[in-house]
Amino acid sequence: MTESVLAKWLAHLEVQHPKTIDLGLERTREVADRLGLLAPHCKTITVAGTNGKGTCVAALDALLRAQPGAVGLYTSPHLLRYNERIVINGEPAGDDDIVAAFRAIEVARSDISLSYFEFSTLAALWLFRRAGVAWQILEVGLGGRLDAVNIIDADGCVITSIGLDHIEWLGDTRELIAIEKAGVARNGRPVIIAESEQPETLRPTLEAIGADVFCINSEWRLTNNILTMPDGRVVTLPVPMGLQPQNLGAAVVALHSLGVDDPHKTTRQSLNSVRLAGRQQRFCWRARDVWCDVAHNLESVSALVVALEAAPSKTPCHAVFAGMSDKPLHAMITAIGPLVDHWHLPPLTGISRAASPSSVEALLEKSNSRCYESIDGLAQYLLEITEVDDRIVVFGSFVTVGALLAQFNEHSLGANPQLSAGAEVNESYK
């Protein structure tokens, strides 16, 4: 089967539902029931949060793959290929498999309309059941309580952080958003909280649900990468570049709460192998110091700033930025602005929520910026206008980072650096 068949399906899914985002579980649950996807067949962990979900999912995957049985991951969005959203034992689902899942869902749904994300969620669940996975890790797309993955009663869940994001759907305060994210928890089942300064509504909401709460700085602690487990045992956490230790620690605590108890050596080896493309991903490209980060809200941009300041550069910094208009763009730009010498502002064509380059430029205090009519070919242009050792920082959205990663791959010297797999370098960075 050619890739164009999957591409046609994806194009169809983008337009067949009247709303891009349509929170609610009724339609998805009904189709899942018709497909026989609701009855438990494996252990499920649901991961919610504003930032850090990807790190936690990757850590859970690394830890569980040291155990018997297959592991399925469902994440979103993707960087380069849709197939990245559905992974079994480290391998993205093939085109044929995804199309087979789509066809089964299309038959089962009959006259029920499903959004792109709902279709994707059902496809992941269908493929995980067919593969007979022992564990499925489901990343929440938006919120929690009404997100499509919440049709599954998770055996345990993690809430990584809570920020002001998607306020038009979730509420305009952290306290309201916390209630939505807490909705992934279940009575009598563990929920791990990875944020030390969580909203006041979070724990009471979880306790009202009846969940067993394991909160950082309370039931478990993390000090200088030393994790103190709920039972008092101590684990030293390796923290690969670009990943936050509290999200790795939450993964360890989550599995412990579900009876998965790795020897400490295995835990360290598993976490040390975690790589996540597009999360403070630093590599040397054509002798340029490149950072790619899917930082798309104030909290994640602030974390990127901390990382950049910890690795100061004496050469000019070129920032490539494109994001969504419903984000706090001015605050994000203000946070990173002092580190940037030149701004490059491409459009995100075809995305209605995207901020236009001119609207972003109007927020800049410095005038050293350029707007582009297309993101295509931007890497080649950056190569022409930058010098050896200059810094290039790409951030703002998955679409922005994915587009530039693909272009960096295309214009790399020598062997393919496989940046989409999370490789840190294609030439040894010095």
Steps between C-alpha positions, in 0.01 A plus 500: 500500500640838407527789740256696288215278621566600859543862390156491337346360816660771712382771263149355526512497880602865509179613332237236572408634848354851537723590797878466526470472879179342630534399864270226626505124539160379382573460130845349546379263773214376283730418208754341734226282645398387150864408433535313829770736628361583845545166676839491676766288328816662641622749756440867412680812619360838398728805505354851524658841551592826329872428462710189555258238372738389226787454745285296736365280218852438367621409848209262557576335167869457581424351842226267379698368207739352757201291616329205327228583247447752222453873566280732294534879501243749376623859484421821313574699302775360278816670376567348159259213429155414627626148576696641796172529691451123529806302609531136606824383660683805370382462140253745343195332351525429129280665241318175425416445865371853553286484188358164615404662830342798324294272278372303800406823676329637189276193480422499873420871529223493237334842534697611806733788419850488652772762518855444377622440856213266584571293189867489596425392856277215386762391246762479773272298728405269211864434410605448863225242550589324177867489600416364845707758688547451872503876562353799318613853583249763390595868483214745545462736206314783671384526860409160634143450616349536153802391294444196278759285680286525815255244363746248645501452877870529568665278761709800595569850377754779519434875501826673413424872525216747470536828313279757334449336162192436284307731729209529256425131558634430849451821697697817559659411835733221609239400757238437231747326270609273786146371538494402131836324518403317819218336305736227372525353853291206618368390838743281691776534241829689526560847359848649508542879522832634368449872567613640834282813489175352377171695503297484819217316326709206374541277804147557636356410159708182482404403853132560421538256211648253746841471333811398692711816478880494488620860489855629465634656823241302694472128422826507298790740477765606254817681610798550268381210281472272805153346501353393835223251429172482697639202694816691591738333257743725314573495126756713315346631178706565189356804321579519127533847353177687446289284731361606836583269795156528662338344192748213500444452872124497453537213251701296751249566777207418270637157416589434863140582597383242243725226629781532245817510703822516297837444663668839538767416243237417238314823579814706449587323176147543364472869582848574373386378158204738475521737205222726386515681169417869514546545875801728547656284230849633434718393210773627273372565148745617239717636785206698643376456857134404449234469770152369416228517763123465466463772763156642424393667824659723762603220735681299234666810351621596847655153539671542163642835611650338810668236282635757254637716779673195648685455169587859407614585150726784389372484142179651356175317574243456223151405620244332275156543652144429394216428739129511561311826550325369814833472687654776717731600216616829647600337829677217318695739278584726793639203695744391229550835330823604680673189364401558135685718249306418182137387466373287210121485482347250255125436460321178594299469183164329523467525880218735593628554857849598388623853566610683187868597471407869492298474822795333672741761365283772651571352844877516465690776674790461259460575132759244386243261360377359174161363401473220244230397259575131551690279742633297207870542438562689823783272615691560178460875544622478860805314378577780256466791745658346812863433584677203654409463871197729475204385705161415345202452733178358352189510721132585513304191396535139391433608142782754507754263652393207283538703181849621588616158624402357163694773322806455722494130412475582131793741508732299725846393392592132496275238657139572582498627861152356567400803700141379515613213720629739763868485415688779674770556235589424142847640546662488843398822672784692659 
